[in-house]
Amino acid sequence: MTEKERTDTQLATLYDLRLQIKKSGKETYTTEELFELLDTVAQEKSKK
C-alpha cells in the first residue's frame, strides 16, 4: 500500500465515523458510546 492509499483509507475511515456520529443525532457522547461508534466503523471496514 502506498502512502497516498494509506492516507485515503484513513480519511475514508474518519469520514465514516463522522457519518455515524451525525446519523445518531446526539450532541454529546460518553467514552463508551464513542468506542461503540469506532467499533461499528471498524466492523464495516473489515467486511470490505
Residue frames as qw, qx, qy, qz and C-alpha x, y, z in Angstrom:
[[0.000, 0.891, 0.453, 0.000, 0.00, 0.00, 0.00],
 [0.408, 0.439, -0.029, 0.800, 1.38, 3.39, -0.94],
 [0.158, -0.221, -0.446, 0.853, 1.42, 6.35, 1.40],
 [0.324, -0.023, -0.218, -0.920, -1.34, 8.00, -0.66],
 [0.590, -0.242, -0.695, -0.332, -3.52, 4.89, -0.41],
 [0.431, -0.274, -0.694, 0.508, -2.92, 4.76, 3.35],
 [0.026, 0.140, 0.201, -0.969, -3.90, 8.43, 3.71],
 [0.455, -0.110, -0.447, -0.762, -7.00, 7.92, 1.58],
 [0.572, -0.280, -0.771, -0.022, -8.03, 4.95, 3.72],
 [0.285, -0.257, -0.560, 0.734, -7.52, 6.91, 6.94],
 [0.197, 0.068, -0.028, -0.978, -9.58, 9.83, 5.61],
 [0.537, -0.184, -0.621, -0.540, -12.35, 7.48, 4.49],
 [0.493, -0.301, -0.764, 0.288, -12.43, 5.91, 7.95],
 [0.096, -0.222, -0.365, 0.899, -12.68, 9.31, 9.62],
 [0.362, -0.026, -0.300, -0.882, -15.48, 10.28, 7.24],
 [0.549, -0.258, -0.765, -0.215, -17.34, 7.05, 8.07],
 [0.349, -0.318, -0.650, 0.595, -17.05, 7.89, 11.75],
 [0.096, 0.119, 0.055, -0.987, -18.32, 11.42, 11.09],
 [0.478, -0.147, -0.544, -0.674, -21.36, 9.99, 9.28],
 [0.514, -0.312, -0.789, 0.128, -22.09, 7.61, 12.17],
 [0.195, -0.278, -0.465, 0.818, -21.96, 10.49, 14.66],
 [0.252, 0.057, -0.170, -0.951, -24.18, 12.70, 12.52],
 [0.494, -0.196, -0.729, -0.431, -26.65, 9.86, 11.95],
 [0.374, -0.301, -0.786, 0.389, -27.08, 9.33, 15.68],
 [0.166, -0.761, -0.326, -0.536, -28.34, 12.88, 16.22],
 [0.639, -0.639, -0.296, 0.309, -26.70, 13.15, 19.64],
 [0.109, 0.945, -0.147, 0.271, -24.86, 16.25, 20.82],
 [0.211, -0.688, 0.652, -0.239, -22.66, 14.63, 23.47],
 [0.874, 0.109, -0.468, -0.080, -21.18, 11.14, 23.88],
 [0.714, -0.611, 0.339, -0.030, -19.79, 9.07, 26.68],
 [0.079, -0.584, 0.777, 0.223, -16.49, 7.32, 26.21],
 [0.498, 0.079, 0.862, -0.043, -18.33, 4.01, 25.87],
 [0.580, 0.692, 0.341, -0.262, -20.59, 5.42, 23.15],
 [0.250, 0.814, -0.434, -0.294, -17.56, 6.67, 21.21],
 [0.281, -0.339, 0.891, 0.107, -15.98, 3.22, 21.50],
 [0.593, 0.371, 0.697, -0.157, -19.18, 1.69, 20.12],
 [0.493, 0.819, 0.005, -0.293, -19.12, 4.07, 17.14],
 [0.045, 0.693, -0.687, -0.214, -15.48, 3.24, 16.48],
 [0.457, -0.073, 0.886, -0.021, -16.26, -0.48, 16.72],
 [0.626, 0.594, 0.434, -0.259, -19.09, -0.06, 14.20],
 [0.384, 0.830, -0.309, -0.260, -16.82, 1.66, 11.69],
 [0.155, -0.520, 0.834, 0.100, -14.10, -0.96, 12.21],
 [0.578, 0.158, 0.792, -0.119, -16.55, -3.81, 11.69],
 [0.606, 0.727, 0.190, -0.261, -17.89, -2.23, 8.49],
 [0.208, 0.794, -0.530, -0.212, -14.34, -1.75, 7.18],
 [0.339, -0.336, 0.878, 0.033, -13.42, -5.36, 7.94],
 [0.692, 0.389, 0.571, -0.212, -16.34, -6.60, 5.80],
 [0.505, 0.808, -0.117, -0.279, -14.94, -4.88, 2.70]]
